Amino acid sequence: MSRRSSRVGATVVTVLLVVAMASCSQSGPGSSGSGDLTVETSSMWVTVGNKAGMPVTNITVEIVPVGGATVYTANLYRLEGGGTHDFPVNIFRGRDGTPFNLRVARPKAVRVTCTGVDGKPRETQVPWK
């Protein structure tokens, strides 16, 4: 009888650990970093969503190509809580003003950094899909 109860106890502990780990995981497709930001990519758009429950400011979206020699950036001043913003890929520019072009650069990831109105910095990076 004690062997059975120890198995049941171990099973219960395992289930609780799995549930706890699932509730602590990051939300959003392919997100790593802050679960407050979501990023979706396509060949024409990069869509950034704000799940922080408060506005975020000073948003910088970067397309990081394979090799990472030139990072292409786009900026947005403010994104309200629960809001999304679509960035067309043709507005991303390199440091020298070179426009992003999928025929020239193969994207590896998208990195988003911003600051909440509470002053906390937020960052997430997701692979390009």
NUTI-841605 format. One record per atom (N, C-alpha, C): x, y, z. Coordinates in steps of 0.1 Angstrom, whole numbers, padded with zeros to 4 digits, always signed. Atoms other than C-alpha are relative to their C-alpha. Example, Ala and Ser with C-alpha at 12.3 -4.5 7.8 and 13.67 -1.06 7.14 Angstrom:
# NUTI-841605
+0009-0012+0000/+0123-0045+0078/+0009+0012+0000/-0009-0011+0000/+0137-0011+0071/-0008+0011+0008/
***
This chain:
# NUTI-841605
+0008-0012+0000/+0000+0000+0000/+0009+0013+0000/-0008-0012+0000/+0028+0025+0007/+0007+0002-0013/-0006-0002+0014/+0044+0018-0027/-0010+0007-0009/+0010-0006+0009/+0011+0027-0044/-0002+0015+0004/+0002-0014-0004/+0007+0059-0023/+0012+0009-0004/-0012-0008+0004/+0043+0070-0031/+0000+0002-0015/+0002-0002+0014/+0036+0065-0068/-0010+0011-0003/+0010-0010+0002/+0005+0086-0066/+0005+0013+0005/-0006-0012-0004/+0023+0112-0046/+0010+0006-0010/-0009-0004+0010/+0051+0113-0072/-0007+0005-0013/+0007-0004+0012/+0026+0116-0100/-0007+0014+0002/+0006-0013-0003/+0008+0145-0083/+0010+0011+0000/-0011-0010+0000/+0041+0163-0077/+0004+0003-0015/-0004-0002+0014/+0050+0158-0114/-0010+0009-0007/+0010-0007+0007/+0017+0171-0126/+0000+0015+0005/-0001-0014-0006/+0020+0202-0103/+0012+0007-0006/-0012-0006+0006/+0055+0209-0116/-0002+0004-0015/+0002-0003+0014/+0044+0207-0152/-0010+0012-0002/+0010-0011+0001/+0014+0230-0146/+0007+0013+0004/-0007-0012-0004/+0037+0255-0128/+0009+0005-0010/-0010-0004+0011/+0063+0255-0156/-0008+0006-0011/+0007-0005+0011/+0036+0260-0182/-0006+0014+0003/+0005-0013-0003/+0021+0290-0164/+0011+0010+0001/-0011-0009+0000/+0056+0306-0161/+0006+0002-0013/-0007-0002+0013/+0065+0302-0197/-0005+0012-0007/+0002-0012+0007/+0066+0331-0221/-0012-0002-0010/+0011+0000+0010/+0035+0339-0242/+0004+0006-0013/-0003-0006+0013/+0035+0348-0278/+0007-0010-0009/-0006+0010+0009/+0047+0329-0309/+0015+0002-0001/-0015+0000+0001/+0084+0322-0306/+0006+0011+0008/-0005-0012-0007/+0089+0349-0280/+0011-0005+0010/-0010+0002-0010/+0120+0350-0258/+0002+0013+0006/-0002-0013-0007/+0125+0377-0232/-0014+0003+0006/+0012-0005-0007/+0095+0397-0221/-0013-0006-0007/+0012+0005+0005/+0061+0381-0225/-0010+0011-0003/+0009-0011+0002/+0046+0416-0227/-0001+0004-0015/+0000-0004+0014/+0055+0420-0264/-0001-0013-0009/+0001+0011+0010/+0045+0398-0293/+0005+0005-0013/-0006-0003+0013/+0062+0397-0327/-0004-0010-0010/+0003+0009+0011/+0049+0382-0359/+0006+0005-0013/-0007-0004+0012/+0067+0382-0392/-0006-0006-0012/+0003+0005+0013/+0059+0378-0428/+0009+0006-0010/-0009-0006+0010/+0075+0387-0461/-0003+0015-0003/+0004-0014+0002/+0057+0421-0461/-0001+0008+0013/+0003-0007-0012/+0051+0430-0425/+0008-0006+0012/-0004+0005-0013/+0066+0428-0390/-0011+0007+0010/+0011-0005-0008/+0037+0431-0365/+0004-0001+0015/-0003+0000-0014/+0044+0441-0329/-0012+0003+0008/+0012-0002-0009/+0018+0437-0302/+0004+0003+0014/-0003-0004-0013/+0017+0451-0267/-0010-0007+0010/+0008+0007-0010/+0003+0428-0239/+0003+0005+0014/-0005-0004-0013/+0018+0448-0211/-0011+0006+0009/+0010-0006-0008/-0015+0463-0200/+0002+0015+0003/-0003-0015-0001/+0000+0498-0202/+0008+0004-0012/-0007-0004+0012/+0015+0519-0230/+0015-0002+0002/-0015+0001+0000/+0051+0514-0240/+0005+0011-0010/-0006-0011+0008/+0073+0541-0255/+0014-0003-0005/-0013+0001+0006/+0105+0545-0275/+0002-0014-0005/+0000+0013+0006/+0099+0513-0295/+0010-0001-0011/-0009+0002+0011/+0128+0501-0316/-0001-0014-0005/+0001+0013+0006/+0123+0472-0339/+0012-0002-0010/-0012+0003+0008/+0154+0456-0355/-0001-0013-0007/-0001+0012+0008/+0157+0430-0382/+0015-0004+0000/-0014+0005-0001/+0189+0410-0375/+0002-0010-0011/-0003+0010+0011/+0202+0393-0407/+0010-0010+0004/-0011+0010-0002/+0223+0362-0408/+0013+0006-0002/-0013-0007+0000/+0258+0373-0401/+0000+0012+0008/+0002-0011-0009/+0245+0403-0383/+0009+0013-0003/-0008-0011+0003/+0267+0428-0402/-0007+0013+0000/+0008-0013+0000/+0240+0454-0408/-0013-0004+0007/+0013+0001-0006/+0210+0457-0385/-0009+0010-0005/+0010-0009+0006/+0179+0472-0400/-0010+0004+0010/+0008-0005-0011/+0158+0494-0377/-0012+0008-0005/+0011-0009+0002/+0124+0511-0375/-0004+0004+0014/+0003-0005-0014/+0111+0532-0346/-0015+0004+0000/+0014-0004-0003/+0077+0540-0331/+0000+0007+0014/+0000-0007-0013/+0071+0565-0303/-0008-0007+0011/+0009+0005-0011/+0042+0549-0284/-0009-0010-0006/+0009+0010+0003/+0021+0518-0285/-0009-0003+0012/+0009+0001-0011/-0010+0516-0263/-0001-0015+0005/+0002+0014-0005/-0017+0485-0241/-0010-0007-0007/+0009+0008+0008/-0034+0458-0260/+0000+0004-0015/-0001-0004+0014/-0025+0475-0293/+0010-0007-0008/-0010+0005+0009/-0006+0463-0323/+0004+0010-0011/-0005-0009+0010/+0014+0481-0350/+0007-0009-0011/-0006+0007+0012/+0023+0468-0385/+0011+0009-0006/-0011-0007+0007/+0057+0478-0398/+0003-0006-0013/-0003+0006+0013/+0061+0473-0435/+0015-0002-0001/-0014+0003+0000/+0095+0457-0442/+0008+0011-0008/-0007-0010+0008/+0104+0485-0467/+0004+0013+0008/-0004-0012-0007/+0106+0511-0439/+0012-0002+0009/-0012+0003-0008/+0135+0493-0421/+0012+0005-0007/-0012-0006+0006/+0168+0510-0427/+0013-0004+0008/-0012+0002-0007/+0204+0502-0420/+0006+0013+0005/-0006-0013-0005/+0228+0527-0403/+0003+0010-0011/-0003-0009+0010/+0238+0541-0436/-0012+0004-0009/+0012-0004+0007/+0202+0545-0448/-0004-0011-0011/+0003+0010+0009/+0202+0513-0469/-0014-0007+0004/+0013+0007-0004/+0166+0499-0471/+0002-0015+0001/+0000+0015-0002/+0160+0463-0460/-0007-0006-0013/+0005+0007+0012/+0154+0440-0490/+0002-0015+0002/-0001+0015-0002/+0146+0403-0486/+0008-0007-0011/-0008+0006+0010/+0164+0396-0519/+0015+0001+0002/-0014-0002-0003/+0196+0409-0505/+0005-0006+0013/-0004+0005-0014/+0196+0401-0468/-0010-0011+0005/+0009+0011-0006/+0183+0369-0452/-0002+0003+0015/+0002-0004-0015/+0167+0378-0418/+0001-0013+0008/-0002+0011-0010/+0176+0356-0388/-0010+0002+0012/+0008-0002-0012/+0156+0373-0360/-0005+0015+0000/+0005-0014-0002/+0136+0404-0350/+0001+0002+0015/-0002-0004-0014/+0145+0422-0318/-0008+0013+0002/+0008-0012-0004/+0121+0447-0301/+0004+0004+0014/-0003-0006-0013/+0131+0470-0273/-0008+0012+0002/+0008-0012-0003/+0110+0496-0256/+0001+0002+0015/+0001-0004-0014/+0103+0513-0222/-0015+0001+0003/+0014-0002-0005/+0070+0510-0203/-0001+0014+0006/+0002-0013-0006/+0054+0541-0189/+0004-0001+0015/-0005+0001-0014/+0065+0527-0155/+0015+0001+0001/-0014-0001+0001/+0101+0531-0166/+0008-0013-0001/-0007+0013+0001/+0109+0494-0169/+0003-0003-0015/-0003+0004+0014/+0128+0484-0201/-0006-0014-0003/+0005+0012+0005/+0113+0456-0221/+0007-0004-0013/-0006+0004+0013/+0129+0435-0248/-0004-0015-0003/+0003+0014+0004/+0121+0404-0268/+0007-0002-0014/-0006+0004+0013/+0137+0386-0297/-0006-0013-0005/+0006+0012+0005/+0121+0361-0319/+0006-0004-0014/-0005+0003+0013/+0133+0341-0349/-0009+0004-0012/+0008-0004+0012/+0122+0352-0384/-0006-0013-0005/+0007+0012+0005/+0096+0327-0397/-0005+0003-0014/
***
